[in-house]
Amino acid sequence: MASIRDFVAALNQGKPDTALTIVRDLLVSAAPLGTQWGAVARFCAATAEWSLALDAARRFCTAAPGLESGLFLADLLVRAGRFDAAREWVERIAAEHPASAEVWHFLGTLLSQLDEAEAALACFDRVLAMPEATATSWLSWVHAGGCRGRPEAVARLVRAVDAARRDHRSDFATLLYALAKAREDDGDGDAAESLYVEAAARMRETRSYSADDDGRFARALIQRFPRRSDTIETAPSRSIFVTGLPRSGTTLVEQILASHSTVAGGGELNLLGIASRAVGGPMVPGDLHATTASAFAALYHHLLAERYGAAGRVIDKSLNTSRFTGIVATALPQAPILWLKRDVLDVAWSCFKTPFSVEMGWSFSLEDMGIHFALEDMLRDHWLQLYPDRILSVSYAALVQDPASWIPRIASHCGMTFEPQMAQSHTVKRAVTTSSVRQVREPIYTRALGSSAPHRAVLDPFLRSYQAARRSLGLGDAAL
């Protein structure tokens, strides 16, 4: 009979597949792991094995009932796409722990993702009335529209920022982003710009980015896939890949496609990195053999089924698709790819305003951002040259200015028949977990075009770095 020691040994030996087999045995045998089920659940979640992760997490809750284990399960339910179950579970926790700011913040975030703005705002208001309110709660409150028409609440936010500055608090940068967004919503663009610049400077103190490592990885990918690889027949793919720089319109296209009757769902799945373990990672030779490609496809499709069930198309909007396009094109030959391109200055300003996760350390330095964007240009151009029939380049400006022409074209590229609700995708009720959650709830608009124009002076370091990086990569200056 398998034991927790066998599980740990498999992890230490770098054998995740063996570890998963042991987890299945532990679950079937109802091993008395107690609170160790929490560690098992974390591992399964990291490998996107959601059925195993949720089973283990529920056993963790049974072994150690309480707020911590309850929110742990709630988080996994959201990440696994079980939004209704997550809501029911968190509302139950909130009833049991009505004084917990953490619970109400979690519920507010979930309701925002489910397009229940008023209920979400009520949760954040409740959090901000508690002494345990965090900077993240202030930021979520502002993005939920909490500051509009409420000057007294904004004044409280200003006092919170001043106190954090005085006390040198670690969450000061997050509060700066919150106040910047509040000023922006009030129409004070100059004040917002200054606050965003200060917030990014603070974030750079704790976030890192290596342009050298990023460049080496991108160049190595091109060397591994110098020419179009022969496609390998694997199981038909359910996926539609939507990629591009962050804030380039990928969530809008995801929302349009997800409104189609044949689509089960979509989002930033981040499954390609996990599935690539079947082929040794993204740095594999371009000439994959059939067995290797089939292993990649089988694992990827298994993980899709874990998240979305067995039926329906799935929109994979992972932002790292540029690093896996060679594998996708070879091992998933029937999967279409849509590549979004938006005005680079508009994208830069939008990214600079967004407090992204650790993985996007480049976003807090305009110079680093310029280098990263140039590398992404190089990869996009390379893949488009190799696979012009597989990849449809979609201009964000063209899409929002002429959706009547572009939406049917996008549908056709994905092998779909246009359906009328695709043109009214903002009316489709579905969970959206990216920073574009509010934008895709509106009818398609053009007001974001040229959004960087008032901030051109601030973006000058980005532009100089971007053009210099493009020249060093042999791409030449970009036409702006």
C-alpha positions as CSV (number, residue, x, y, z in Angstrom):
1,M,0.0,0.0,0.0
2,A,1.3,3.5,-0.9
3,S,2.3,5.8,1.9
4,I,2.9,9.5,2.3
5,R,6.6,8.7,2.4
6,D,6.4,7.2,-1.1
7,F,4.7,10.4,-2.3
8,V,7.5,12.6,-0.8
9,A,10.2,10.3,-2.2
10,A,8.6,10.6,-5.7
11,L,8.6,14.4,-5.5
12,N,12.2,14.5,-4.3
13,Q,13.2,12.3,-7.2
14,G,11.5,14.6,-9.7
15,K,8.9,12.0,-10.7
16,P,5.5,13.9,-10.7
17,D,3.7,11.2,-12.6
18,T,4.7,8.6,-10.0
19,A,3.6,11.0,-7.3
20,L,0.2,11.4,-8.9
21,T,-0.2,7.6,-9.1
22,I,0.6,7.4,-5.4
23,V,-2.0,10.2,-4.7
24,R,-4.7,8.2,-6.4
25,D,-3.8,5.1,-4.3
26,L,-3.9,7.2,-1.1
27,L,-7.3,8.6,-1.9
28,V,-8.7,5.2,-2.8
29,S,-7.4,3.6,0.4
30,A,-8.6,6.6,2.5
31,A,-5.2,6.9,4.0
32,P,-5.3,8.7,7.4
33,L,-3.1,11.6,6.4
34,G,-4.8,14.3,8.5
35,T,-3.5,17.8,7.7
36,Q,-1.0,16.3,5.3
37,W,-3.9,16.2,2.8
38,G,-3.3,20.0,2.4
39,A,0.2,19.5,1.0
40,V,-1.1,16.7,-1.3
41,A,-3.9,19.0,-2.6
42,R,-1.4,21.8,-3.3
43,F,0.8,19.5,-5.4
44,C,-2.2,18.2,-7.4
45,A,-3.4,21.8,-8.0
46,A,0.1,22.8,-9.2
47,T,-0.2,20.0,-11.8
48,A,-3.8,21.0,-12.7
49,E,-5.2,17.6,-11.6
50,W,-8.3,19.2,-10.2
51,S,-10.3,16.1,-9.4
52,L,-7.5,14.9,-7.2
53,A,-6.8,18.3,-5.8
54,L,-10.4,18.9,-4.7
55,D,-10.7,15.5,-3.2
56,A,-7.6,16.0,-1.2
57,A,-8.6,19.5,-0.1
58,R,-12.0,18.3,1.1
59,R,-10.2,15.7,3.3
60,F,-8.0,18.4,4.6
61,C,-11.1,20.4,5.6
62,T,-12.4,17.4,7.4
63,A,-9.1,16.8,9.2
64,A,-8.7,20.5,10.2
65,P,-12.0,22.3,9.9
66,G,-11.8,26.0,10.2
67,L,-11.3,29.3,8.3
68,E,-7.9,28.5,6.8
69,S,-8.8,25.1,5.4
70,G,-12.2,26.4,4.2
71,L,-10.7,29.3,2.2
72,F,-8.0,26.9,0.9
73,L,-10.8,24.7,-0.6
74,A,-12.6,27.8,-1.9
75,D,-9.5,29.0,-3.7
76,L,-9.0,25.6,-5.4
77,L,-12.7,25.5,-6.4
78,V,-12.3,28.9,-8.2
79,R,-9.0,27.8,-9.8
80,A,-10.7,24.6,-11.0
81,G,-13.5,26.6,-12.6
82,R,-16.2,25.3,-10.1
83,F,-17.5,28.8,-9.6
84,D,-21.0,28.0,-8.4
85,A,-19.6,25.5,-5.9
86,A,-17.1,28.0,-4.7
87,R,-19.8,30.7,-4.2
88,E,-22.0,28.3,-2.2
89,W,-19.0,27.2,-0.1
90,V,-17.7,30.8,0.6
91,E,-21.2,32.1,1.5
92,R,-21.4,29.2,4.0
93,I,-18.0,30.3,5.5
94,A,-19.1,33.9,5.6
95,A,-22.2,32.9,7.6
96,E,-19.9,31.1,10.1
97,H,-17.2,33.8,10.2
98,P,-19.1,37.1,9.6
99,A,-16.3,39.2,11.2
100,S,-13.6,37.8,8.8
101,A,-12.3,40.5,6.4
102,E,-10.5,37.8,4.4
103,V,-13.8,35.9,3.8
104,W,-15.7,38.9,2.6
105,H,-12.8,40.0,0.3
106,F,-12.7,36.5,-1.2
107,L,-16.5,36.6,-1.8
108,G,-16.3,40.1,-3.3
109,T,-13.6,39.1,-5.7
110,L,-15.6,36.0,-6.7
111,L,-18.8,38.0,-7.3
112,S,-16.8,40.5,-9.4
113,Q,-15.7,37.7,-11.6
114,L,-19.3,36.4,-11.9
115,D,-20.5,39.9,-13.0
116,E,-22.4,40.7,-9.8
117,A,-21.0,44.2,-9.4
118,E,-23.4,45.5,-6.7
119,A,-23.1,42.5,-4.5
120,A,-19.3,42.5,-4.9
121,L,-19.1,46.2,-4.0
122,A,-21.2,45.5,-0.9
123,C,-18.7,42.9,0.2
124,F,-15.7,45.3,-0.3
125,D,-17.6,48.0,1.6
126,R,-18.0,45.6,4.4
127,V,-14.3,44.7,4.4
128,L,-13.2,48.4,4.4
129,A,-15.3,49.0,7.5
130,M,-13.2,46.4,9.4
131,P,-9.8,47.2,11.0
132,E,-8.3,44.2,9.1
133,A,-8.9,45.8,5.7
134,T,-5.9,45.3,3.5
135,A,-4.4,47.3,0.6
136,T,-5.6,44.6,-1.8
137,S,-9.2,45.2,-0.6
138,W,-8.8,48.9,-1.3
139,L,-7.6,48.1,-4.8
140,S,-10.4,45.7,-5.5
141,W,-12.9,48.2,-4.1
142,V,-11.7,50.9,-6.5
143,H,-11.8,48.5,-9.5
144,A,-15.3,47.5,-8.5
145,G,-16.3,51.2,-8.9
146,G,-16.4,52.0,-5.2
147,C,-15.0,55.5,-5.4
148,R,-17.5,56.9,-7.9
149,G,-19.6,59.5,-6.4
150,R,-18.2,58.8,-2.9
151,P,-15.6,61.5,-2.1
152,E,-15.7,60.6,1.6
153,A,-14.5,57.1,0.8
154,V,-11.8,58.4,-1.4
155,A,-10.7,60.7,1.4
156,R,-10.3,57.6,3.6
157,L,-8.2,56.0,0.9
158,V,-5.9,59.1,0.8
159,R,-5.5,58.8,4.6
160,A,-4.6,55.1,4.2
161,V,-2.0,56.0,1.6
162,D,-0.5,58.7,3.8
163,A,-0.3,56.4,6.8
164,A,1.3,53.6,4.7
165,R,3.9,56.1,3.4
166,R,4.7,57.4,6.9
167,D,5.0,53.9,8.4
168,H,6.9,52.4,5.4
169,R,4.4,49.6,5.0
170,S,5.1,46.8,2.6
171,D,1.7,47.2,1.0
172,F,2.3,50.9,0.2
173,A,2.6,50.2,-3.6
174,T,-0.7,48.5,-3.8
175,L,-2.4,51.4,-2.1
176,L,-0.7,53.8,-4.6
177,Y,-2.2,51.7,-7.4
178,A,-5.6,52.0,-5.7
179,L,-5.4,55.8,-5.4
180,A,-4.1,56.2,-8.9
181,K,-7.1,54.3,-10.3
182,A,-9.4,56.4,-8.1
183,R,-7.9,59.6,-9.5
184,E,-8.1,58.2,-13.1
185,D,-11.8,57.5,-12.6
186,D,-12.3,61.0,-11.3
187,G,-10.7,62.4,-14.5
188,D,-7.5,63.6,-12.9
189,G,-5.1,62.1,-15.4
190,D,-2.0,64.0,-14.2
191,A,-2.4,62.9,-10.6
192,A,-3.0,59.3,-11.7
193,E,0.1,59.3,-13.9
194,S,2.3,60.5,-11.0
195,L,0.9,57.9,-8.7
196,Y,1.3,55.1,-11.2
197,V,5.0,56.1,-11.7
198,E,5.6,56.0,-8.0
199,A,3.8,52.7,-7.5
200,A,5.8,51.0,-10.2
201,A,9.0,52.3,-8.7
202,R,8.0,50.8,-5.4
203,M,7.2,47.5,-7.0
204,R,10.6,47.3,-8.7
205,E,12.1,47.1,-5.3
206,T,10.7,43.6,-4.8
207,R,10.2,42.3,-8.4
208,S,12.9,41.3,-10.8
209,Y,13.3,40.6,-14.5
210,S,16.3,39.4,-16.4
211,A,16.4,40.7,-20.0
212,D,19.3,38.4,-20.7
213,D,17.5,35.3,-19.6
214,D,14.3,36.4,-21.5
215,G,16.4,37.0,-24.6
216,R,18.3,33.7,-24.4
217,F,15.1,31.8,-24.1
218,A,13.4,33.5,-27.0
219,R,16.4,33.0,-29.3
220,A,16.8,29.4,-28.3
221,L,13.2,28.7,-29.2
222,I,13.7,30.1,-32.7
223,Q,16.9,27.9,-33.1
224,R,14.9,24.9,-32.0
225,F,12.2,25.6,-34.5
226,P,14.0,27.1,-37.5
227,R,11.5,25.8,-40.0
228,R,7.9,24.6,-40.2
229,S,7.7,21.2,-38.6
230,D,5.7,18.3,-40.0
231,T,2.5,18.1,-38.2
232,I,1.8,14.9,-36.3
233,E,-1.7,13.4,-36.3
234,T,-2.9,13.3,-32.7
235,A,-6.4,13.3,-31.2
236,P,-8.6,16.2,-32.5
237,S,-8.0,19.3,-30.4
238,R,-10.7,21.1,-28.6
239,S,-8.6,24.2,-28.1
240,I,-8.6,27.6,-29.7
241,F,-5.5,29.5,-28.7
242,V,-5.8,33.3,-28.1
243,T,-2.6,35.0,-27.4
244,G,-0.8,38.3,-27.6
245,L,0.7,40.8,-25.1
246,P,-1.1,41.4,-21.9
247,R,-3.8,44.1,-22.3
248,S,-3.9,43.7,-26.0
249,G,-7.5,42.6,-26.3
250,T,-7.2,38.8,-25.7
251,T,-9.9,38.8,-23.1
252,L,-12.3,40.5,-25.5
253,V,-11.7,37.9,-28.2
254,E,-12.0,35.1,-25.5
255,Q,-15.4,36.6,-24.5
256,I,-16.6,36.8,-28.1
257,L,-15.6,33.1,-28.8
258,A,-16.9,31.9,-25.4
259,S,-20.4,33.2,-26.4
260,H,-20.6,30.6,-29.1
261,S,-22.9,27.7,-28.4
262,T,-20.1,25.1,-28.9
263,V,-17.7,26.6,-26.4
264,A,-17.5,25.1,-22.9
265,G,-15.3,27.9,-21.5
266,G,-11.9,29.5,-21.4
267,G,-9.3,31.6,-19.7
268,E,-5.7,31.8,-18.8
269,L,-5.3,28.1,-18.4
270,N,-1.5,27.9,-18.2
271,L,-1.6,24.2,-19.1
272,L,1.0,24.2,-21.8
273,G,3.9,24.4,-19.4
274,I,2.5,21.4,-17.4
275,A,1.8,19.4,-20.5
276,S,5.2,20.1,-21.9
277,R,6.7,17.9,-19.1
278,A,5.7,15.0,-21.4
279,V,8.2,16.2,-24.0
280,G,10.9,17.6,-21.7
281,G,9.7,21.2,-21.6
282,P,9.3,23.9,-24.3
283,M,13.0,23.5,-25.4
284,V,12.4,20.4,-27.4
285,P,13.7,19.7,-30.8
286,G,11.5,21.0,-33.6
287,D,11.3,17.5,-35.1
288,L,9.1,15.8,-32.5
289,H,8.5,12.2,-33.1
290,A,5.0,10.8,-33.1
291,T,5.2,9.1,-29.7
292,T,6.4,12.3,-28.0
293,A,3.8,14.5,-29.7
294,S,1.0,12.1,-28.8
295,A,2.1,12.1,-25.1
296,F,2.0,15.9,-25.1
297,A,-1.4,16.0,-26.7
298,A,-2.8,13.3,-24.5
299,L,-1.7,15.1,-21.3
300,Y,-2.9,18.5,-22.5
301,H,-6.4,17.1,-23.4
302,H,-6.6,15.3,-20.1
303,L,-5.9,18.5,-18.3
304,L,-8.6,20.3,-20.4
305,A,-11.1,17.7,-19.4
306,E,-10.1,18.1,-15.7
307,R,-11.0,21.8,-16.0
308,Y,-13.9,21.8,-18.4
309,G,-15.3,18.3,-18.8
310,A,-15.2,16.2,-21.9
311,A,-17.4,18.2,-24.3
312,G,-17.1,21.5,-26.0
313,R,-14.4,23.8,-27.4
314,V,-12.1,25.5,-25.0
315,I,-10.5,28.9,-25.3
316,D,-6.9,28.8,-24.1
317,K,-5.8,32.4,-23.4
318,S,-2.6,31.7,-21.7
319,L,-0.2,34.6,-22.1
320,N,2.9,32.4,-22.5
321,T,1.6,30.8,-25.7
322,S,4.4,32.5,-27.7
323,R,6.8,30.2,-25.9
324,F,5.0,27.0,-26.8
325,T,3.7,27.8,-30.3
326,G,6.2,25.4,-31.9
327,I,4.9,22.5,-29.8
328,V,1.3,23.5,-30.3
329,A,1.7,23.8,-34.1
330,T,3.3,20.3,-34.3
331,A,1.4,18.3,-31.7
332,L,-2.0,20.0,-31.9
333,P,-2.3,20.5,-35.7
334,Q,-6.0,21.1,-35.7
335,A,-5.9,23.9,-33.0
336,P,-6.3,27.4,-34.5
337,I,-4.3,30.3,-33.1
338,L,-5.4,33.9,-32.9
339,W,-2.7,36.5,-32.2
340,L,-3.8,39.9,-31.0
341,K,-1.9,43.1,-31.8
342,R,-2.7,46.4,-30.3
343,D,-0.9,49.8,-30.6
344,V,2.3,49.2,-28.6
345,L,2.1,52.4,-26.7
346,D,-1.4,51.8,-25.6
347,V,-0.4,48.3,-24.4
348,A,2.6,49.7,-22.6
349,W,0.6,52.3,-20.7
350,S,-2.1,49.7,-19.8
351,C,0.5,47.2,-18.6
352,F,2.3,49.9,-16.6
353,K,-0.9,50.7,-14.7
354,T,-1.5,47.1,-13.8
355,P,0.0,45.5,-10.7
356,F,0.7,42.2,-12.3
357,S,2.0,39.1,-10.6
358,V,5.6,38.2,-9.9
359,E,6.0,36.4,-13.3
360,M,5.6,39.8,-15.1
361,G,8.5,41.7,-13.4
362,W,9.2,43.5,-16.6
363,S,5.9,45.5,-16.3
364,F,7.2,47.7,-13.5
365,S,10.1,49.1,-15.6
366,L,9.5,50.9,-18.8
367,E,12.9,50.0,-20.1
368,D,12.5,46.3,-19.3
369,M,9.0,46.4,-20.8
370,G,10.5,47.7,-24.1
371,I,12.9,44.8,-24.2
372,H,10.2,42.2,-23.4
373,F,7.8,43.6,-26.0
374,A,10.6,43.5,-28.7
375,L,11.3,39.8,-27.9
376,E,7.6,39.0,-28.2
377,D,7.6,40.8,-31.6
378,M,10.4,38.6,-32.7
379,L,8.6,35.4,-31.6
380,R,5.3,36.5,-33.2
381,D,7.0,37.3,-36.5
382,H,8.8,34.0,-36.5
383,W,5.7,31.9,-35.8
384,L,3.6,33.9,-38.3
385,Q,6.2,33.3,-41.0
386,L,6.2,29.5,-40.3
387,Y,2.5,29.1,-39.8
388,P,0.6,31.8,-41.7
389,D,-2.3,29.4,-42.3
390,R,-2.6,28.4,-38.6
391,I,-2.3,31.9,-37.1
392,L,-4.7,34.7,-37.7
393,S,-3.3,38.1,-36.7
394,V,-6.0,40.2,-35.3
395,S,-5.7,44.0,-35.0
396,Y,-7.4,45.2,-31.8
397,A,-8.1,48.5,-33.5
398,A,-9.7,46.9,-36.6
399,L,-11.7,44.6,-34.4
400,V,-13.3,47.3,-32.3
401,Q,-13.8,49.6,-35.2
402,D,-15.4,47.0,-37.5
403,P,-16.7,44.1,-35.3
404,A,-19.3,43.2,-37.9
405,S,-16.5,42.1,-40.3
406,W,-14.0,40.8,-37.9
407,I,-16.1,38.6,-35.6
408,P,-17.3,36.3,-38.5
409,R,-13.7,36.2,-39.7
410,I,-12.5,35.1,-36.3
411,A,-15.2,32.5,-36.1
412,S,-14.4,31.1,-39.5
413,H,-10.7,30.8,-38.6
414,C,-11.7,28.7,-35.6
415,G,-14.0,26.5,-37.7
416,M,-17.1,27.9,-36.3
417,T,-20.3,29.3,-37.9
418,F,-21.0,32.8,-36.8
419,E,-23.8,33.1,-34.2
420,P,-25.6,36.4,-33.5
421,Q,-24.8,36.4,-29.8
422,M,-21.1,36.6,-30.6
423,A,-21.8,40.3,-31.6
424,Q,-23.4,40.8,-28.2
425,S,-20.8,39.0,-26.1
426,H,-21.0,41.4,-23.3
427,T,-24.5,40.1,-22.4
428,V,-23.2,36.5,-21.9
429,K,-23.0,35.6,-18.2
430,R,-19.7,33.8,-17.5
431,A,-16.9,34.1,-15.0
432,V,-14.0,36.3,-16.1
433,T,-10.9,36.2,-13.9
434,T,-8.5,38.6,-15.7
435,S,-7.9,42.3,-15.1
436,S,-10.2,43.0,-18.1
437,V,-13.3,41.8,-16.2
438,R,-15.1,45.1,-16.3
439,Q,-14.3,46.0,-19.9
440,V,-15.7,42.8,-21.4
441,R,-19.0,43.5,-19.6
442,E,-19.6,46.5,-21.9
443,P,-20.5,46.6,-25.6
444,I,-17.4,46.7,-27.8
445,Y,-16.1,50.3,-27.7
446,T,-13.3,52.3,-29.3
447,R,-12.5,54.7,-26.5
448,A,-9.3,52.8,-25.5
449,L,-7.7,53.6,-28.9
450,G,-5.0,56.1,-28.3
451,S,-5.3,55.9,-24.5
452,S,-1.6,56.4,-24.1
453,A,-1.5,59.7,-25.9
454,P,-1.7,61.9,-22.8
455,H,1.2,60.0,-21.3
456,R,3.6,60.0,-24.2
457,A,6.3,61.8,-22.2
458,V,6.2,59.3,-19.4
459,L,6.4,56.5,-22.0
460,D,9.5,57.9,-23.7
461,P,11.9,55.5,-21.9
462,F,9.8,52.6,-23.0
463,L,9.8,53.7,-26.6
464,R,13.5,54.3,-26.7
465,S,14.2,50.9,-25.1
466,Y,11.7,49.1,-27.4
467,Q,13.0,50.5,-30.7
468,A,16.6,49.9,-29.6
469,A,15.8,46.3,-28.7
470,R,14.0,45.8,-32.0
471,R,17.1,47.1,-33.9
472,S,19.4,44.8,-31.9
473,L,17.1,41.8,-32.9
474,G,17.3,42.7,-36.6
475,L,13.6,43.8,-36.7
476,G,14.1,47.5,-37.4
477,D,12.1,50.3,-35.9
478,A,8.4,49.7,-35.4
479,A,6.1,52.0,-37.3
480,L,4.0,53.9,-34.7
